Amino acid sequence: MPIRVRLDDMLHARRMSLTDLSEAVGITLANLSVLKTGKAKAIRFSTLEAICRVLECQPGDLLIAIEEDEA
């Protein structure tokens, strides 16, 4: 079951840019961009925790499992 990253949706809801998130979390813009576009193969729990802390959300708000036919 594929996992979809909803970082773009969360950023839009929080009216925050990827650059703002990068600065607040201390992760490079390039690495966040890979995550945002869904090209990341993995994410560290510490990274996920930092993103959730800044965006004031839960991991389930950022990562969702999608059915194969929806991919």
C-alpha positions in Angstrom: 0.0 0.0 0.0 1.7 3.3 -1.1 2.1 6.1 1.3 1.3 9.7 0.2 2.9 12.7 1.8 0.5 15.5 2.4 3.2 18.1 3.3 2.0 20.5 0.7 -1.6 20.4 2.0 -0.4 21.1 5.6 1.8 24.0 4.5 -1.0 25.5 2.6 -3.4 25.1 5.6 -0.8 26.7 7.9 0.0 29.5 5.3 3.6 28.5 5.5 6.2 28.2 2.8 8.6 25.4 2.3 11.4 27.8 3.0 9.8 28.9 6.3 9.5 25.2 7.3 13.0 24.5 6.3 14.3 27.3 8.6 12.1 26.4 11.5 12.9 22.7 11.4 16.6 22.9 10.4 16.3 20.7 7.4 17.6 21.7 4.0 15.1 23.0 1.5 16.3 20.2 -1.0 15.4 17.4 1.5 12.0 18.9 2.3 11.3 19.3 -1.4 12.1 15.6 -2.0 9.6 14.8 0.8 7.0 17.2 -0.4 7.1 15.8 -4.0 6.7 12.2 -2.8 10.1 11.1 -4.0 11.4 10.3 -0.6 11.9 6.6 0.2 12.1 7.0 3.9 11.8 9.6 6.7 13.5 9.6 10.1 11.3 9.8 13.1 13.2 12.8 14.4 12.5 14.6 11.1 8.8 13.7 11.2 8.6 14.8 14.9 10.2 18.1 14.1 7.9 18.8 11.1 4.9 17.8 13.2 6.0 20.1 16.0 6.4 23.1 13.8 3.1 22.4 11.8 1.3 21.5 15.0 0.0 18.3 13.6 0.2 14.5 14.0 2.1 12.1 11.7 -1.2 10.8 10.4 -2.0 14.3 9.1 1.1 14.2 7.0 1.3 10.6 5.9 -1.7 8.7 4.5 -1.9 5.2 3.0 -3.7 5.0 -0.4 -5.2 2.1 -2.2 -3.3 0.8 -5.2 -6.0 1.8 -7.6 -5.9 5.4 -6.3 -2.1 5.7 -6.8 
